[in-house]
Amino acid sequence: MARILVIEDEFFVAAHLDNVLSDSGHEVVGPVGTLDEATFLARAENLDAALLDVNLAGGRVDEVADILADRQVPFAFVTAYGVENLPPRHRNAGVVHKPFIDADLMREVRRLGR
């Protein structure tokens, strides 16, 4: 299965994402909840996909999304924000809206794998 970077700073959401992905046979990289960790892993890890929260403790993940896009790693945002709050360059990326149901999350993960 896929190696998926999970960027999420809310502990319970991160743990849930980790569990759902792991239970589906994916290898989770992270989850990480800081921009420094997210930026490092986005640059350094061999990834098949990524799931990004838009806001990490008040900081935006725009640079992380740029790094992933430049590396051609598919990603989706997992966020409560509307499309207008996504990084402008990445407003066409997939979005899983919080609160989400697991089936919607896994549908997006399958879409990223195409």
Secondary structure as GFF3:
##gff-version 3
##sequence-region A 1 114
A	DSSP	beta_strand	3	7	.	.	.	ID=ss1
A	DSSP	alpha_helix	11	23	.	.	.	ID=ss2
A	DSSP	beta_strand	27	32	.	.	.	ID=ss3
A	DSSP	alpha_helix	35	44	.	.	.	ID=ss4
A	DSSP	beta_strand	49	52	.	.	.	ID=ss5
A	DSSP	beta_strand	55	56	.	.	.	ID=ss6
A	DSSP	beta_strand	59	60	.	.	.	ID=ss7
A	DSSP	alpha_helix	62	70	.	.	.	ID=ss8
A	DSSP	beta_strand	75	79	.	.	.	ID=ss9
A	DSSP	three_ten_helix	83	85	.	.	.	ID=ss10
A	DSSP	three_ten_helix	88	90	.	.	.	ID=ss11
A	DSSP	beta_strand	94	97	.	.	.	ID=ss12
A	DSSP	alpha_helix	102	112	.	.	.	ID=ss13
###
